[in-house]
Amino acid sequence: MIWVAWRQNRIESFVVLGVLVLSSSFLLITGLNMAHAFQQSGLSDCLAAHTKSPDSCGALGTLFLNHYASLIPFAAALLLLPILLGAIVGAPLVAREFEQRTNLLVWLQSITRTRWLTVKLVLVLGTGLLVSGVLMVLLTWWFSPFSQLIGSFNPVAFDFSGPVLIAATVLALALGIFAGTLTRRTVSAIFLTLVLILVIRIGVEFNLRPNYEPQITVTWPLAQSDNPPITLGMQDWSVGQGYIDAQWNKTNSISCSGPYVGELTPQQCMKASGYRSNYLSYQPAVRFWTFQWIETGIYLAISALALGATVWLVRRRLV
């Protein structure tokens, strides 16, 4: 049974292996160059000597970022790999069997549906864990120089700086397998998988993540300009900055009205329209791992529900 499952998914396995090898090569080559430049430029020693005032290394940090920051989008693109795993490995896993009716051939050979599905799940999810684990280690090491300059508590680095990447991979595969079992059509399953992944990931990252714990909000008078009275650390996550309007809502824009708007300065206009103060909302760096484990738990819980539904569908459907 294990050999049959491997034979059925060998093309996808070779594709994933090829992508992983190319990704690892890119990360290793560029990462070694960055690590060498980070050490030789004196930036590493400077940051170590000024842990409480990293701005003292501003010139060296700016030079490093100007030279290597353009590589970050290429590394961030590797976060699409879990989505691709869900679409090209997870979605066809069961759907293709139903399309080609090969599941009936297996079930007629005294192999139970539960065993048939279990072998497939163990192989695919085990491969996904291995791939995402390797990718997480490489990306965390590769990003370490940037982490000391711009932090890891931001929307991009957060996704590969901890167990969230592994959980996101399991989620993508689980949703793909569920979609394939539900639709029994490979193309439909791939489309449904992409929709489910995008809906869940966007909802979690843009709506839930900033609010796993209450945001810390600092306010100060409009007369004191836009500069906040506190300085955030590089590892803190600035969630939003703007103004508190007349209804005590947070906003990033200014909307002034009245007969003399054109004659007023922006500050006078805001006061006339009822704006109350400036604000800055952030999440402190000490919450980074708490957020990581909360999001990991969310993804794993959804994955468990999807896999449970998959098992139920396979066992209950007649064919």
ROLUMVEX-99321 format. One record per residue: residue in one letter; x, y, z of N, C-alpha, C in turn. Coordinates in steps of 0.02 Angstrom, whole numbers, plus 32768, in hexadecimal, padded with zeros to 4 digits. Example, Ala and Ser with C-alpha at 12.3 -4.5 7.8 and 13.67 -1.06 7.14 Angstrom:
KOLZA residu  npx  npy  npz capx capy capz  cpx  cpy  cpz
KOLZA      a 8294 7EE4 8186 8267 7F1F 8186 8294 7F5B 8186
KOLZA      s 8282 7F90 8162 82AC 7FCB 8165 8285 8002 818A
This chain:
KOLZA residu  npx  npy  npz capx capy capz  cpx  cpy  cpz
KOLZA      m 8029 7FC4 8000 8000 8000 8000 802B 803F 8000
KOLZA      i 8061 803E 8027 808D 8078 802A 80AF 8082 7FE6
KOLZA      w 80C4 804B 7FC6 80E4 8050 7F85 80B4 806B 7F50
KOLZA      v 8075 8054 7F53 8043 806C 7F24 8037 80B7 7F2D
KOLZA      a 8032 80CD 7F6C 8028 8114 7F79 8062 813E 7F60
KOLZA      w 809F 8124 7F68 80DA 8148 7F4F 80D9 814C 7F03
KOLZA      r 80C8 8114 7EE2 80C6 8114 7E99 8093 8145 7E7E
KOLZA      q 805B 814C 7EA0 8026 8178 7E89 8039 81C2 7E90
KOLZA      n 8064 81D1 7EBF 8075 8217 7ECD 80BE 8227 7EC0
KOLZA      r 80E0 81FE 7E99 8128 8208 7E8F 8137 8248 7E67
KOLZA      i 810B 8259 7E36 8118 8295 7E0D 8114 82D2 7E3A
KOLZA      e 80DF 82D7 7E62 80D9 8310 7E90 8113 8313 7EC1
KOLZA      s 8129 82D7 7ED7 8161 82D4 7F07 81A1 82F0 7EE8
KOLZA      f 81AD 82DE 7EA9 81E9 82F6 7E88 81E5 8342 7E7B
KOLZA      v 81A9 835B 7E6C 81A1 83A3 7E62 81AF 83C8 7EA3
KOLZA      v 8193 83AF 7EDA 819E 83CF 7F1B 81E8 83CC 7F2E
KOLZA      l 8207 8393 7F22 824E 838B 7F31 8278 83BC 7F08
KOLZA      g 8267 83C3 7EC9 828C 83F2 7E9E 8285 843A 7EB6
KOLZA      v 8248 844D 7EC8 823D 8491 7EE1 8263 849C 7F22
KOLZA      l 8263 8469 7F4E 8287 846F 7F8D 82D2 8476 7F83
KOLZA      v 82ED 844F 7F54 8335 8453 7F47 8348 8498 7F2B
KOLZA      l 8321 84B1 7EFB 832E 84F3 7EDF 8328 852A 7F14
KOLZA      s 82F4 8525 7F3D 82EA 8556 7F72 8323 8555 7FA4
KOLZA      s 8337 8518 7FB7 836E 8511 7FE8 83AF 852D 7FCB
KOLZA      s 83BB 8521 7F8C 83F8 853B 7F6C 83F8 8587 7F6C
KOLZA      f 83C0 85A5 7F5B 83BB 85EE 7F5C 83C8 8609 7FA2
KOLZA      l 83A8 85EC 7FD4 83AE 8604 8018 83F5 85FB 8033
KOLZA      l 8414 85C3 8022 8458 85B6 803B 848B 85E5 801B
KOLZA      i 8486 85EE 7FD9 84B7 8618 7FB6 84B0 8661 7FCC
KOLZA      t 8473 867B 7FC9 8469 86C1 7FDC 8472 86CB 8028
KOLZA      g 845E 8699 804F 8464 869F 8097 84AD 86A1 80AE
KOLZA      l 84D7 8678 808F 851F 8679 80A1 853E 86BC 808D
KOLZA      n 852B 86D6 8054 8545 8718 803F 8530 874F 8070
KOLZA      m 84F1 874C 8085 84D9 877F 80B4 84FB 8778 80F7
KOLZA      a 8502 873A 810F 8522 8730 8150 856A 874A 814F
KOLZA      h 858D 873D 8117 85D2 8756 8111 85D4 87A2 8112
KOLZA      a 85A7 87C2 80EB 85A5 880B 80E9 8590 8828 812D
KOLZA      f 8563 8806 814F 854B 881C 8190 8584 881E 81C3
KOLZA      q 85B1 87EC 81BF 85E9 87E8 81ED 8621 8818 81D8
KOLZA      q 8633 8816 8198 866C 883C 8181 8661 8888 8182
KOLZA      s 8623 889D 817B 8615 88E5 817B 8618 8904 81C1
KOLZA      g 861B 88D9 81F3 861B 88F2 8238 85D6 88FD 8255
KOLZA      l 85A2 88EF 822C 855E 88FA 8243 854C 88CB 827D
KOLZA      s 8562 888C 8278 8554 885C 82AD 8571 8872 82EF
KOLZA      d 85B1 8888 82EF 85D1 889F 832C 85B1 88DF 8347
KOLZA      c 859D 890B 8319 857D 894A 832D 853B 893D 8351
KOLZA      l 8511 8910 8335 84D1 8900 8353 84DA 88DE 8397
KOLZA      a 850E 88B4 839C 851C 8892 83DB 8532 88C4 8411
KOLZA      a 8555 88F8 83FC 856E 8929 842C 853A 895E 843E
KOLZA      h 8506 8964 8415 84D3 8998 8422 848E 8977 8423
KOLZA      t 8486 8945 844E 8446 8921 8451 840C 894E 8467
KOLZA      k 841B 8981 8491 83E7 89AD 84A9 83DC 89EA 847C
KOLZA      s 840B 89F7 844F 8404 8A30 8421 841C 8A1C 83DB
KOLZA      p 83F7 89EE 83BA 840C 89D6 8378 840F 8A0C 8343
KOLZA      d 83EF 8A46 8351 83F1 8A7D 8320 8438 8A97 8316
KOLZA      s 8464 8A87 8345 84AB 8A9C 833E 84CB 8A7B 8302
KOLZA      c 84AE 8A44 82EA 84C9 8A20 82B0 84A2 8A31 8272
KOLZA      g 847F 8A69 8272 8452 8A7A 823B 8473 8A7B 81F7
KOLZA      a 84B0 8A97 81F1 84D1 8A9D 81B0 84E2 8A58 8195
KOLZA      l 84FF 8A2D 81C0 8511 89EA 81AA 84D2 89C1 8199
KOLZA      g 849E 89C9 81C2 8460 89A5 81B5 843F 89BA 8174
KOLZA      t 843F 89FA 8167 8423 8A13 8128 8449 89F9 80EC
KOLZA      l 848B 89F7 80F1 84B4 89DE 80BB 84A5 8994 80AD
KOLZA      f 849E 896E 80E3 848F 8926 80DC 844A 891C 80BC
KOLZA      l 8418 8942 80D4 83D5 893B 80B9 83D1 8951 8070
KOLZA      n 83F4 8985 805F 83F4 899C 8019 8410 8967 7FEB
KOLZA      h 843E 8940 8004 8460 890E 7FDA 8439 88CC 7FD6
KOLZA      y 8418 88B9 800D 83FB 8876 8010 83AF 8874 8019
KOLZA      a 838F 88AC 8028 8347 88AB 8035 831F 8895 7FF8
KOLZA      s 833B 889F 7FBC 8317 888A 7F7F 830E 883F 7F7B
KOLZA      l 8332 8819 7FA4 832B 87D0 7FA3 82F0 87B8 7FCC
KOLZA      i 82D6 87E3 7FF9 82A0 87CD 8025 8262 87B6 7FFF
KOLZA      p 824B 87D9 7FCA 8211 87C0 7FA5 821A 877A 7F89
KOLZA      f 8258 876A 7F73 8264 8727 7F58 825D 86F2 7F8F
KOLZA      a 8276 8702 7FCA 826F 86D3 8002 8226 86CE 8018
KOLZA      a 8204 8707 8019 81BD 8707 802D 8193 86DE 7FFC
KOLZA      a 81A8 86DC 7FBD 8182 86B6 7F8B 8183 866B 7F9B
KOLZA      l 81B4 8655 7FC2 81B7 860E 7FD5 817D 85FC 8003
KOLZA      l 815D 862E 8020 8123 8620 804A 80E7 8607 8022
KOLZA      l 80ED 860B 7FDF 80B9 85EF 7FB4 80BE 85A3 7FAF
KOLZA      l 80F7 8588 7FC4 8101 853F 7FBE 80CC 8517 7FE3
KOLZA      p 80BA 8529 8022 8084 8503 8042 8042 8505 801B
KOLZA      i 8033 853E 7FFD 7FF5 8542 7FD5 7FF9 8514 7F98
KOLZA      l 8034 8512 7F78 803D 84E6 7F3F 8038 849D 7F54
KOLZA      l 8053 848D 7F8F 804D 8448 7FA7 8004 8435 7FB0
KOLZA      g 7FDD 8462 7FCC 7F96 8453 7FD4 7F72 8449 7F92
KOLZA      a 7F86 8471 7F5F 7F63 846E 7F1E 7F79 8434 7EF3
KOLZA      i 7FBC 8428 7EEF 7FD3 83F4 7EBF 7FE0 83B1 7EDF
KOLZA      v 7FE3 83AE 7F22 7FED 836E 7F44 7FAE 835A 7F6B
KOLZA      g 7F94 8388 7F94 7F5B 8377 7FBD 7F1A 836D 7F96
KOLZA      a 7F0A 839C 7F69 7ECB 8399 7F45 7EC3 835A 7F1A
KOLZA      p 7EF6 8345 7EF4 7EED 830A 7EC9 7EF3 82C8 7EF0
KOLZA      l 7F08 82C9 7F2E 7F18 828C 7F52 7EDE 825A 7F52
KOLZA      v 7EA3 8271 7F64 7E68 8246 7F65 7E3D 8251 7F27
KOLZA      a 7E39 8290 7F0F 7E0E 829F 7ED5 7E22 8276 7E98
KOLZA      r 7E63 826E 7E8C 7E79 8248 7E52 7E66 81FF 7E58
KOLZA      e 7E67 81E4 7E94 7E53 819E 7E9F 7E0A 8194 7E8C
KOLZA      f 7DDF 81C3 7EA1 7D98 81BD 7E91 7D8C 81C7 7E47
KOLZA      e 7DB0 81F5 7E28 7DA8 8201 7DE1 7DBA 81C4 7DB8
KOLZA      q 7DF2 81A4 7DC9 7E0A 816B 7DA3 7DEF 8128 7DBD
KOLZA      r 7DC8 812B 7DF3 7DA8 80F0 7E11 7DDC 80BE 7E2D
KOLZA      t 7E19 80D3 7E37 7E4C 80A5 7E52 7E40 8095 7E9B
KOLZA      n 7E18 80BF 7EBD 7E0A 80B0 7F04 7DE3 806F 7F0B
KOLZA      l 7DB6 8061 7EDB 7D8F 8023 7EDE 7DBC 7FE6 7ED7
KOLZA      l 7DEE 7FEB 7EAD 7E1D 7FB3 7EA3 7E41 7FA3 7EE4
KOLZA      v 7E54 7FD6 7F09 7E77 7FCB 7F48 7E47 7FAF 7F7C
KOLZA      w 7E0B 7FCB 7F81 7DDC 7FB6 7FB5 7DC5 7F6D 7FAA
KOLZA      l 7DC6 7F56 7F6C 7DB2 7F11 7F5E 7DE9 7EDF 7F70
KOLZA      q 7E23 7EF6 7F83 7E5A 7ECA 7F95 7E64 7EC6 7FE0
KOLZA      s 7E2E 7EC6 8005 7E2C 7EBF 804E 7E51 7EF7 8073
KOLZA      i 7E5C 7F2F 8051 7E79 7F69 8072 7E40 7F98 8084
KOLZA      t 7E39 7FA7 80C4 7E01 7FD0 80DB 7E0B 8019 80C5
KOLZA      r 7DD4 803C 80C3 7DD7 8083 80B1 7E01 80AB 80E2
KOLZA      t 7DFB 809A 8122 7E21 80BE 8155 7E6C 80B4 814B
KOLZA      r 7E81 8076 813F 7EC8 8069 8134 7EE1 808B 80F5
KOLZA      w 7EB9 8087 80C1 7ECB 80A7 8081 7ED7 80F1 8089
KOLZA      l 7EA8 8113 80AD 7EAF 815A 80B7 7EE7 816B 80E8
KOLZA      t 7EEF 8142 811C 7F23 814F 814E 7F68 814E 812F
KOLZA      v 7F76 811D 8105 7FB8 8119 80E4 7FC5 8157 80BB
KOLZA      k 7F93 816D 8096 7F9B 81A9 806D 7FA8 81E7 8098
KOLZA      l 7F82 81EE 80CE 7F89 8228 80F9 7FCE 822A 811A
KOLZA      v 7FE4 81F0 8132 8025 81ED 8154 805D 8200 8124
KOLZA      l 805C 81E6 80E7 8090 81F5 80B6 8090 823F 80A3
KOLZA      v 8056 8259 8093 8051 829E 807A 805F 82D0 80B2
KOLZA      l 803F 82C6 80EC 804A 82F5 8123 8091 82F0 813E
KOLZA      g 80AD 82B3 813F 80F3 82AC 8154 8122 82D1 8126
KOLZA      t 8116 82CC 80E5 813F 82F1 80B5 8137 833B 80BE
KOLZA      g 80F9 8351 80C9 80ED 8399 80D4 8110 83B3 8111
KOLZA      l 8110 838C 8147 8133 83A1 8184 817E 83A6 8179
KOLZA      l 8199 8376 8154 81E1 8377 8146 81F4 83B4 811B
KOLZA      v 81CF 83C0 80E6 81DD 83F8 80B9 81D7 843A 80DE
KOLZA      s 81A0 8443 8103 8196 8483 8126 81C8 848C 815E
KOLZA      g 81DD 8456 817F 820F 845B 81B3 8252 8472 8198
KOLZA      v 8267 8454 8160 82A6 8469 8141 82A2 84B1 812A
KOLZA      l 826A 84C3 810B 8262 8508 80F3 8261 853A 812C
KOLZA      m 8241 8528 8164 823F 8555 819E 8286 8562 81B9
KOLZA      v 82AD 852D 81C1 82F1 8535 81DB 831B 8560 81AD
KOLZA      l 8317 8553 816C 833F 857A 813B 832A 85C3 8139
KOLZA      l 82E8 85CF 8137 82D0 8614 8133 82E0 863B 8173
KOLZA      t 82DB 861B 81AD 82EB 863D 81EC 8334 8650 81EE
KOLZA      w 835F 8621 81DA 83A7 862F 81D8 83B6 8666 81A5
KOLZA      w 8398 8662 816A 83A4 8692 8134 838F 86D8 8149
KOLZA      f 8358 86DD 816E 833C 871F 8180 835D 873C 81BE
KOLZA      s 8387 8716 81E1 83A2 872D 8221 83C5 8771 821E
KOLZA      p 83EC 8782 81EA 8408 87C6 81E8 83D2 87FC 81E4
KOLZA      f 839F 87F0 81BB 8368 8820 81B6 8342 8824 81F8
KOLZA      s 833B 87EC 821A 8316 87EB 8259 8335 881A 828C
KOLZA      q 8377 8820 828B 8398 884D 82BB 8390 8897 82A8
KOLZA      l 837C 88A3 8269 8374 88E8 8252 832B 88FE 8250
KOLZA      i 82FE 88D2 8238 82B8 88E5 8230 8289 88B9 8258
KOLZA      g 82A4 8887 827A 827B 885C 82A4 8258 8824 827E
KOLZA      s 823D 87F4 82A4 8218 87BC 8287 81CD 87C1 8294
KOLZA      f 81BA 87F2 82BE 8173 87F9 82CF 8152 8827 829C
KOLZA      n 814F 8810 825D 8130 8837 8228 810B 8806 81FB
KOLZA      p 80DE 881D 81D1 80B3 87F0 81AA 80D9 87BE 817E
KOLZA      v 8116 87CD 8168 813A 879F 813C 8162 876C 8164
KOLZA      a 818F 8784 818F 81BC 8758 81B3 8197 872C 81E5
KOLZA      f 815F 8743 81FF 8139 871D 8230 8126 86D9 8214
KOLZA      d 8117 86D6 81D3 80FD 8698 81B5 8132 8661 81AE
KOLZA      f 8172 8672 81B4 81A4 863D 81AF 81D5 863C 81E9
KOLZA      s 81C7 8662 821D 81F6 8666 8255 81E3 8639 8290
KOLZA      g 81B9 8609 8284 81A4 85DC 82BA 8176 85A5 82A0
KOLZA      p 8153 8583 82CD 8129 854A 82B9 80ED 855C 828E
KOLZA      v 80DF 859B 8284 80A6 85AF 8259 80B0 8594 8213
KOLZA      l 80ED 8594 81F9 80F9 857B 81B5 80E7 8531 81B0
KOLZA      i 80FA 850A 81E2 80EB 84C2 81E2 809F 84B8 81E6
KOLZA      a 807F 84DD 8213 8036 84D7 821A 8012 84ED 81DB
KOLZA      a 802B 8521 81B9 800C 8539 817C 8012 8504 8144
KOLZA      t 8049 84DF 8143 8052 84AA 8112 8021 8471 811F
KOLZA      v 801B 845D 815E 7FEA 8429 8170 7FA3 843F 815E
KOLZA      l 7F95 847E 816B 7F53 8499 815A 7F45 8495 810F
KOLZA      a 7F75 84A9 80E6 7F6C 84A8 809D 7F60 8461 8085
KOLZA      l 7F87 8432 809E 7F7F 83EC 8088 7F3C 83D0 80A0
KOLZA      a 7F2A 83DE 80DE 7EEB 83C5 80F9 7EAF 83E0 80D2
KOLZA      l 7EB1 8421 80C2 7E7B 843E 809B 7E79 8422 8054
KOLZA      g 7EB4 8416 8037 7EB6 83F8 7FF4 7E99 83B2 7FF4
KOLZA      i 7EAB 8389 8025 7E91 8345 8029 7E45 8345 8034
KOLZA      f 7E2F 8372 8060 7DE7 8378 806D 7DC1 838D 802E
KOLZA      a 7DDC 83BF 800B 7DBB 83D7 7FCE 7DB8 83A0 7F99
KOLZA      g 7DED 8379 7F93 7DED 8342 7F63 7DBA 830D 7F74
KOLZA      t 7DB4 82FE 7FB5 7D83 82CB 7FCB 7D3C 82E4 7FC2
KOLZA      l 7D32 8325 7FCC 7CEF 8341 7FC6 7CD8 8346 7F7E
KOLZA      t 7D03 835E 7F51 7CEF 8369 7F0C 7CF9 832C 7EDF
KOLZA      r 7D2C 8303 7EEF 7D3D 82C8 7EC7 7D52 82DA 7E80
KOLZA      r 7D65 8318 7E76 7D7D 8330 7E35 7DBD 8358 7E41
KOLZA      t 7DF2 8346 7E1E 7E33 8364 7E2C 7E33 83AF 7E20
KOLZA      v 7E1B 83C5 7DE7 7E1B 840D 7DD6 7DF1 8434 7E08
KOLZA      s 7DB6 841B 7E16 7D8A 843D 7E47 7DAA 843F 7E8C
KOLZA      a 7DCC 8408 7E9E 7DED 8405 7EDF 7E25 8438 7EE4
KOLZA      i 7E4B 8440 7EAF 7E82 8470 7EAF 7E66 84B7 7EB9
KOLZA      f 7E32 84C7 7E93 7E14 8509 7E99 7DF8 8515 7EDF
KOLZA      l 7DD4 84E4 7EFA 7DB7 84EB 7F3D 7DED 84F1 7F72
KOLZA      t 7E24 84CC 7F69 7E5C 84CF 7F99 7E79 8515 7F9B
KOLZA      l 7E86 8532 7F62 7EA2 8576 7F5F 7E73 85A8 7F80
KOLZA      v 7E32 85A2 7F73 7E02 85D0 7F91 7E01 85CA 7FDD
KOLZA      l 7DFF 858C 7FF6 7DFD 8581 803E 7E3C 859B 8060
KOLZA      i 7E76 858D 8042 7EB5 85A3 8060 7EB8 85EF 8063
KOLZA      l 7EA6 8610 802C 7EA9 8659 802A 7E78 8678 805C
KOLZA      v 7E3C 865E 8060 7E0A 8679 808E 7E22 8673 80D6
KOLZA      i 7E3B 8638 80E8 7E51 862D 812D 7E8F 8655 813D
KOLZA      r 7EC1 8653 8110 7F00 8675 811E 7EF6 86C1 8122
KOLZA      i 7ECF 86DD 80F4 7EC3 8725 80F5 7E9C 8739 8134
KOLZA      g 7E6A 8712 8145 7E43 8721 8181 7E6D 871F 81C0
KOLZA      v 7E99 86ED 81C5 7EC3 86E6 8200 7EF8 871D 8203
KOLZA      e 7F1B 8728 81CC 7F54 8755 81CC 7F40 879F 81D2
KOLZA      f 7F08 87B2 81B4 7EF7 87F9 81B5 7EC2 880B 81E9
KOLZA      n 7E9D 87DA 8202 7E69 87E9 8232 7E77 87CE 8278
KOLZA      l 7E8D 8790 827C 7E98 8771 82BD 7EDE 8780 82D9
KOLZA      r 7F12 8779 82B1 7F56 8780 82CA 7F63 87C1 82EF
KOLZA      p 7F50 87FA 82D6 7F5F 8838 82FB 7F3B 883D 833E
KOLZA      n 7F0B 880F 834A 7EE2 8816 8386 7EE3 87D7 83B2
KOLZA      y 7F16 87AC 83AB 7F1A 8772 83D7 7F1D 8789 8420
KOLZA      e 7F3D 87C0 842C 7F3C 87E1 846D 7F2B 882B 8460
KOLZA      p 7F0C 884C 8492 7EFA 8893 8487 7F36 88BD 8473
KOLZA      q 7F2C 88E6 843F 7F62 8912 8429 7F70 8947 845D
KOLZA      i 7FAF 8959 8463 7FC2 8991 848E 7FBD 89D1 8464
KOLZA      t 7F95 89FF 847A 7F8A 8A3D 8455 7FA2 8A79 847D
KOLZA      v 7FCC 8AA1 845E 7FE6 8ADD 847C 7FC7 8B19 8458
KOLZA      t 7FAF 8B49 847D 7F92 8B86 845F 7FB9 8BC3 8478
KOLZA      w 7FB7 8BF7 844F 7FD7 8C36 8462 7FB4 8C70 843D
KOLZA      p 7FB9 8CAD 8457 7F93 8CE6 843A 7FA6 8CF4 83F2
KOLZA      l 7F75 8D0E 83CE 7F80 8D20 8388 7FB6 8D55 8381
KOLZA      a 7FBD 8D7F 83B3 7FED 8DB6 83AF 8035 8D9F 83B1
KOLZA      q 8041 8D60 83C4 8085 8D47 83CA 809D 8D23 838B
KOLZA      s 8082 8D34 8352 8095 8D17 8311 8085 8CCD 830E
KOLZA      d 809E 8CAD 82D9 808E 8C66 82CE 80BF 8C37 82EF
KOLZA      n 80F3 8C50 830F 8126 8C26 832D 810E 8C0C 8370
KOLZA      p 8109 8BCA 837A 80F1 8BAF 83B9 8121 8BBD 83F2
KOLZA      p 8108 8BBF 8430 8133 8BCD 846A 815E 8B92 847F
KOLZA      i 8155 8B59 8460 817E 8B1F 846F 81A0 8B07 8430
KOLZA      t 81D7 8AE3 8439 81FB 8AC6 8400 81F5 8A7A 8404
KOLZA      l 81D8 8A5C 83D1 81D0 8A14 83D0 8213 89F2 83C2
KOLZA      g 821D 89B8 83E0 8258 8990 83D1 8253 8970 838D
KOLZA      m 828A 8959 8373 828A 893B 8330 8260 88FB 832E
KOLZA      q 825A 88D9 8367 8235 889B 8369 81EA 88A5 8378
KOLZA      d 81D6 88E2 8387 818F 88F0 8393 816A 88F5 8350
KOLZA      w 812A 88E6 8351 8101 88E8 8314 80D3 8925 8316
KOLZA      s 80E0 8955 82EB 80B4 8990 82E6 8077 897C 82BD
KOLZA      v 803E 8979 82DD 8000 8962 82BC 7FDE 899A 8296
KOLZA      g 7FE0 89D7 82B3 7FBF 8A0F 8291 7FCF 8A51 82B2
KOLZA      q 7FCC 8A86 828B 7FD7 8AC9 82A5 7FAB 8AFA 827F
KOLZA      g 7F8F 8B2A 82A3 7F63 8B5A 8282 7F44 8B89 82B4
KOLZA      y 7F01 8B91 82AF 7EDF 8BC4 82D7 7EA1 8BA5 82F8
KOLZA      i 7E8E 8BC2 8330 7E4F 8BB1 8351 7E1C 8BE6 833E
KOLZA      d 7DE6 8BD2 831B 7DB6 8C05 8303 7D83 8C17 8339
KOLZA      a 7D52 8C3C 8326 7D20 8C56 8355 7CF7 8C1E 8375
KOLZA      q 7CF0 8BE5 8353 7CCA 8BAD 836C 7CF6 8B7A 838F
KOLZA      w 7D34 8B8D 839E 7D65 8B62 83BF 7D79 8B26 8394
KOLZA      n 7D73 8B2C 8353 7D89 8AF7 8325 7DD0 8B06 830E
KOLZA      k 7DF5 8AD0 8301 7E38 8AD8 82E5 7E34 8AE0 829A
KOLZA      t 7E58 8B10 827F 7E58 8B1C 8237 7E9D 8B33 8221
KOLZA      n 7EAC 8B24 81E1 7EED 8B39 81C6 7EE7 8B77 8199
KOLZA      s 7EAA 8B8D 818E 7EA0 8BC6 8160 7E7E 8C00 8185
KOLZA      i 7E83 8C3A 8167 7E65 8C76 8183 7E2C 8C8C 8155
KOLZA      s 7DF1 8C95 8171 7DB7 8CAB 814B 7D9C 8CEA 816D
KOLZA      c 7DA8 8D23 814E 7D93 8D63 816B 7D59 8D80 8143
KOLZA      s 7D2D 8DA2 8166 7CF4 8DC1 8144 7CE4 8E03 8166
KOLZA      g 7CC4 8E2F 8143 7CB2 8E70 815F 7CBD 8EA8 812C
KOLZA      p 7CA3 8EE2 8139 7CA8 8F19 8108 7CED 8F37 8101
KOLZA      y 7D18 8F2D 8133 7D59 8F4E 8130 7D92 8F1B 812D
KOLZA      v 7D84 8EE0 8112 7DB6 8EAA 8110 7DF4 8EC1 80EA
KOLZA      g 7DEB 8EE4 80B4 7E24 8EF8 808B 7E52 8F2A 80AD
KOLZA      e 7E39 8F4B 80E1 7E60 8F7E 8104 7E83 8F63 8142
KOLZA      l 7E76 8F24 8154 7E91 8F07 8191 7ECE 8EDB 8183
KOLZA      t 7EFB 8EDA 81B3 7F33 8EAA 81AF 7F19 8E64 81BD
KOLZA      p 7F3D 8E2F 81AA 7F25 8DEB 81B8 7F15 8DE0 8201
KOLZA      q 7F3F 8DFB 822F 7F33 8DF1 8276 7EF4 8E15 828D
KOLZA      q 7EEA 8E54 8275 7EAD 8E79 8286 7E6F 8E56 826A
KOLZA      c 7E77 8E3A 822E 7E40 8E17 820E 7E2C 8DD9 8237
KOLZA      m 7E5E 8DB4 8250 7E4F 8D79 8278 7E2B 8D8C 82B8
KOLZA      k 7E43 8DC0 82D9 7E23 8DD5 8317 7DDB 8DEC 830A
KOLZA      a 7DD1 8E0F 82D3 7D8D 8E27 82C2 7D5E 8DED 82B3
KOLZA      s 7D79 8DB7 8299 7D50 8D7D 8286 7D4A 8D4B 82C0
KOLZA      g 7D67 8D5B 82F9 7D5E 8D30 8334 7D92 8CFB 833F
KOLZA      y 7DC7 8CFA 8316 7DFC 8CC8 8322 7E1A 8CD3 8367
KOLZA      r 7E25 8C9D 838B 7E38 8CA2 83D1 7E82 8C9C 83DE
KOLZA      s 7EA5 8C6E 83BB 7EEC 8C63 83C9 7F0B 8C38 8393
KOLZA      n 7F4C 8C32 8396 7F71 8C01 836F 7F71 8BBE 8395
KOLZA      y 7F7E 8B88 8370 7F83 8B47 8393 7FB7 8B1B 8371
KOLZA      l 7FD2 8AED 8397 7FFE 8AB9 837E 7FEC 8A78 83A1
KOLZA      s 7FDB 8A44 8379 7FCB 8A02 8395 8001 89D1 8382
KOLZA      y 8015 89A8 83B2 804A 8978 83A4 8043 893A 83CF
KOLZA      q 8067 8906 83BB 806E 88C9 83E2 80B7 88C3 83F6
KOLZA      p 80C5 88BD 8437 810B 88B9 844D 812C 8877 843A
KOLZA      a 816E 8879 8434 8194 883F 841D 818C 8802 844A
KOLZA      v 817F 880D 848B 817A 87D5 84BA 813E 87A7 84A9
KOLZA      r 8111 87BF 8480 80D7 8796 846E 80E2 876C 842F
KOLZA      f 811D 8770 8412 812A 874E 83D2 811A 8704 83D5
KOLZA      w 8136 86E0 8406 812D 8697 8409 80E6 8686 841F
KOLZA      t 80C7 86B0 8447 8081 86A4 8458 8056 86A6 8419
KOLZA      f 8062 86D7 83EF 803D 86DD 83B0 804C 86A1 8382
KOLZA      q 808B 868C 8381 809E 8652 8357 8075 8614 836B
KOLZA      w 8072 8607 83AB 8050 85CA 83C2 8004 85D0 83BC
KOLZA      i 7FE9 860C 83C4 7FA1 8615 83BA 7F8F 8607 8372
KOLZA      e 7FB5 8623 8343 7FA5 8619 82FD 7FB2 85D1 82E7
KOLZA      t 7FE6 85B3 8303 7FF3 856C 82F4 7FB8 8542 830B
KOLZA      g 7F9E 8551 8347 7F65 852C 8360 7F27 8534 8335
KOLZA      i 7F1C 8571 831B 7EE2 857D 82EF 7EE7 8553 82B0
KOLZA      y 7F22 8554 8291 7F2A 852E 8252 7F25 84E3 825E
KOLZA      l 7F41 84CB 8295 7F3E 8483 82A2 7EF7 846E 82B4
KOLZA      a 7ED1 8499 82D5 7E8C 8488 82E5 7E62 8483 82A6
KOLZA      i 7E6B 84B2 8278 7E46 84AF 8239 7E5C 8472 8210
KOLZA      s 7E9D 8462 8212 7EB6 8427 81EF 7E96 83E7 820B
KOLZA      a 7E90 83E3 824D 7E72 83A8 826C 7E29 83A1 8256
KOLZA      l 7E05 83D9 8253 7DBF 83D7 823D 7DBB 83C0 81F4
KOLZA      a 7DE7 83D9 81C9 7DE7 83C6 8183 7DF7 837C 817A
KOLZA      l 7E28 8364 819F 7E3B 831D 8199 7E04 82F0 81B7
KOLZA      g 7DE5 8306 81ED 7DAD 82E0 8209 7D74 82DB 81D8
KOLZA      a 7D64 8312 81B7 7D2F 8311 8184 7D42 82E4 814A
KOLZA      t 7D82 82E3 8138 7D9A 82B7 8102 7D8F 826D 8113
KOLZA      v 7DA3 825B 814F 7D9A 8215 8165 7D50 8203 8165
KOLZA      w 7D26 8230 817D 7CDE 8222 817F 7CC2 8219 8138
KOLZA      l 7CD6 8243 8109 7CBD 823D 80C5 7CD3 81FC 80A4
KOLZA      v 7D12 81E9 80AE 7D2B 81AC 808F 7D08 816F 80AC
KOLZA      r 7CFB 816E 80EC 7CDE 8133 810C 7C93 812E 8100
KOLZA      r 7C72 8167 80F6 7C28 8165 80F2 7C0E 8161 80AB
KOLZA      r 7C32 817B 807B 7C19 817A 8036 7C1B 8132 801C
KOLZA      l 7BEA 8124 7FF2 7BE4 80DF 7FD9 7C1B 80CD 7FA7
KOLZA      v 7C2E 80FC 7F7C 7C62 80ED 7F4A 7C93 8125 7F49
